[in-house]
Amino acid sequence: MRIELLGVAGAGTMGAGIAQLGCLGGFETRLWDPAGAALAAGAERLRADLDRGVQRGRWSAEDAERAAARLVSTASLDALDGCDLVIEAAPEDLELKRALYERLEAVCGPDAVLATNTSSLPVGRIAAGAKHPERICGMHFFNPPALMRLVEVVATETTAQPALAAATAVAERMGRTAVRCADSPGFIVNRCNRPFTLESLRILERGIAGHDQIDRVIREQGGYRMGPFELMDLIGIDVNLEVARSFYRQRPEPRWKPHPIQERMVAEGHLGRKTGRGFYRYRGGRREQAEETAELPEPVRRVVLERVVAQLVNEACFAAEEGVAEPDDIDAAMRLGLNHPRGPFGWLRALGAERVEEILDALAAESDERYRAAPLLRRLTGSAQSS
Ligand SMILES: NC(=O)c1ccc[n+]([C@@H]2O[C@H](COP(=O)([O-])OP(=O)(O)OC[C@H]3O[C@@H](n4cnc5c(N)ncnc54)[C@H](O)[C@@H]3O)[C@@H](O)[C@H]2O)c1
């Protein structure tokens, strides 16, 4: 299927960024938003970002000009008539999105592909009321779309192959890496990264290391750009807790249970950078205390990274076995979507399946179900019969 005309529904943070990628990718792009002010602001941001890209040498002035000329911003949904693919980036509200798809189906031709950028709603539930659910899929971009090179292309049980192929081709023409994944909680990245913060909170709770020590080990030894506590402070402990709750509501896996430390901090109003206090304290947007530079104690260095990584590997094994995505796609998604230094299957190869299994079994023996090794891991080590 040939895609020439692209529609974007919603001109907020994500919609304007996605429309920019469409214009730069050579698509005639129609950006629609029901709120006039939001539409004007989104189109303005898009143009300003194109100019900034020229100043930073990311593309030429001619390319920016050509891209800007491909944009039509419109306050009328009817203008999406004729679009070959519409990417919806409206607010994260199931009923709002379902009502919008009803309107999109009435306006767009019967062959148009409709893709949602939802982060947390099941795509199948958005598509459930549609006349043609086979043409609905997910195209999950990351924020900011202009810088993040990943798109998760999400297939529901009813999405037809041509719709997935079209979404993949569009993402690739936008210069993104598209990874296929099944419609399941958090898709690939948000799900497979659950242990990054949850396991770190358990290490903190057990008194094995302080939050600052854990951050240092994860950065210095793991090669991650940011430690889990710095990350939670940045995105907001309340936001992180809400995501954790949403996963646990969708599926009460013991591994996904929100941590009491998060609950307590939110109840106390310590939400991270935005309130000046989270795991760290901030003044004027900067961390108050300088980071310790003394060498970390050997038990801390040894245990922390391994525990977090073992759980990242384990979650990815569960996800791969459930058919969420192929191992190589999971690795690509974690590297591109989160800037992780290597994906979970990369860690699995580096540590060896036996070592990961050993770490999990030791933890499971002293605690609980949260460390149950994935059946895939058991098969990799040849100990499947003991699971
Ligand atoms: N912000 C992120 O980090 C991020 C990352 C990935 C995915 N997402 C997802 O992208 C979607 C949009 O998020 P956002 O951060 O851009 O939100 P946003 O609030 O910045 O933008 C939403 C836009 O939708 C418009 N809108 C309101 N009602 C609408 C309707 N009925 N139909 C169409 N548009 C409508 C609003 O005017 C607004 O401009 C959500 O589903 C969100 O989960 C967000």
The ligand as an SDF file (V2000), in Angstrom:
LIG
                    3D

 44 48  0  0  0  0  0  0  0  0999 V2000
    3.8700   12.9240   26.1960 N   0  0  0  0  0  0  0  0  0  0  0  0
    4.5280   11.7810   26.1440 C   0  0  0  0  0  0  0  0  0  0  0  0
    5.6080   11.6230   26.7070 O   0  0  0  0  0  0  0  0  0  0  0  0
    3.9550   10.6440   25.3450 C   0  0  0  0  0  0  0  0  0  0  0  0
    4.8200    9.6500   24.8480 C   0  0  0  0  0  0  0  0  0  0  0  0
    4.2840    8.6100   24.0650 C   0  0  0  0  0  0  0  0  0  0  0  0
    2.9310    8.5600   23.8300 C   0  0  0  0  0  0  0  0  0  0  0  0
    2.1040    9.5170   24.3480 N   0  0  0  0  0  0  0  0  0  0  0  0
    0.6690    9.4330   24.0320 C   0  0  0  0  0  0  0  0  0  0  0  0
    0.3710   10.3660   22.9970 O   0  0  0  0  0  0  0  0  0  0  0  0
   -0.9690   10.8310   23.1550 C   0  0  0  0  0  0  0  0  0  0  0  0
   -0.9490   12.3470   23.2210 C   0  0  0  0  0  0  0  0  0  0  0  0
   -0.1400   12.7460   24.2980 O   0  0  0  0  0  0  0  0  0  0  0  0
    0.4870   14.2200   24.3920 P   0  0  0  0  0  0  0  0  0  0  0  0
    1.5050   14.1680   25.4530 O   0  0  0  0  0  0  0  0  0  0  0  0
    0.8530   14.6980   23.0330 O   0  0  0  0  0  0  0  0  0  0  0  0
   -0.7850   15.0330   24.9170 O   0  0  0  0  0  0  0  0  0  0  0  0
   -1.0480   16.5930   24.8450 P   0  0  0  0  0  0  0  0  0  0  0  0
   -1.9920   16.8990   25.9340 O   0  0  0  0  0  0  0  0  0  0  0  0
    0.2210   17.3600   24.7450 O   0  0  0  0  0  0  0  0  0  0  0  0
   -1.8030   16.7660   23.4380 O   0  0  0  0  0  0  0  0  0  0  0  0
   -3.0860   16.2800   23.1830 C   0  0  0  0  0  0  0  0  0  0  0  0
   -3.7170   17.1410   22.0940 C   0  0  0  0  0  0  0  0  0  0  0  0
   -4.9490   16.5490   21.7380 O   0  0  0  0  0  0  0  0  0  0  0  0
   -5.8930   17.5910   21.5400 C   0  0  0  0  0  0  0  0  0  0  0  0
   -7.2350   17.0340   21.7110 N   0  0  0  0  0  0  0  0  0  0  0  0
   -8.1010   17.1900   22.7320 C   0  0  0  0  0  0  0  0  0  0  0  0
   -9.2340   16.5070   22.4670 N   0  0  0  0  0  0  0  0  0  0  0  0
   -9.0620   15.9200   21.2690 C   0  0  0  0  0  0  0  0  0  0  0  0
   -9.8850   15.1040   20.4670 C   0  0  0  0  0  0  0  0  0  0  0  0
  -11.0960   14.7460   20.8610 N   0  0  0  0  0  0  0  0  0  0  0  0
   -9.4090   14.6950   19.2760 N   0  0  0  0  0  0  0  0  0  0  0  0
   -8.1740   15.0340   18.8720 C   0  0  0  0  0  0  0  0  0  0  0  0
   -7.3320   15.8070   19.5920 N   0  0  0  0  0  0  0  0  0  0  0  0
   -7.7930   16.2410   20.7770 C   0  0  0  0  0  0  0  0  0  0  0  0
   -5.5430   18.6530   22.5620 C   0  0  0  0  0  0  0  0  0  0  0  0
   -6.0330   19.9070   22.1480 O   0  0  0  0  0  0  0  0  0  0  0  0
   -4.0170   18.5660   22.5620 C   0  0  0  0  0  0  0  0  0  0  0  0
   -3.4540   19.4730   21.6330 O   0  0  0  0  0  0  0  0  0  0  0  0
   -1.5200   10.1360   24.3960 C   0  0  0  0  0  0  0  0  0  0  0  0
   -2.2220    9.0010   23.9960 O   0  0  0  0  0  0  0  0  0  0  0  0
   -0.2610    9.7690   25.1610 C   0  0  0  0  0  0  0  0  0  0  0  0
   -0.4420    8.6500   26.0020 O   0  0  0  0  0  0  0  0  0  0  0  0
    2.5860   10.5750   25.0820 C   0  0  0  0  0  0  0  0  0  0  0  0
  1  2  1  0
  2  3  2  0
  2  4  1  0
  4  5  1  0
  4 44  2  0
  5  6  2  0
  6  7  1  0
  7  8  2  0
  8  9  1  0
  8 44  1  0
  9 10  1  0
  9 42  1  0
 10 11  1  0
 11 12  1  0
 11 40  1  0
 12 13  1  0
 13 14  1  0
 14 15  2  0
 14 16  1  0
 14 17  1  0
 17 18  1  0
 18 19  2  0
 18 20  1  0
 18 21  1  0
 21 22  1  0
 22 23  1  0
 23 24  1  0
 23 38  1  0
 24 25  1  0
 25 26  1  0
 25 36  1  0
 26 27  1  0
 26 35  1  0
 27 28  2  0
 28 29  1  0
 29 30  1  0
 29 35  2  0
 30 31  1  0
 30 32  2  0
 32 33  1  0
 33 34  2  0
 34 35  1  0
 36 37  1  0
 36 38  1  0
 38 39  1  0
 40 41  1  0
 40 42  1  0
 42 43  1  0
M  CHG  2   8   1  16  -1
M  END
$$$$
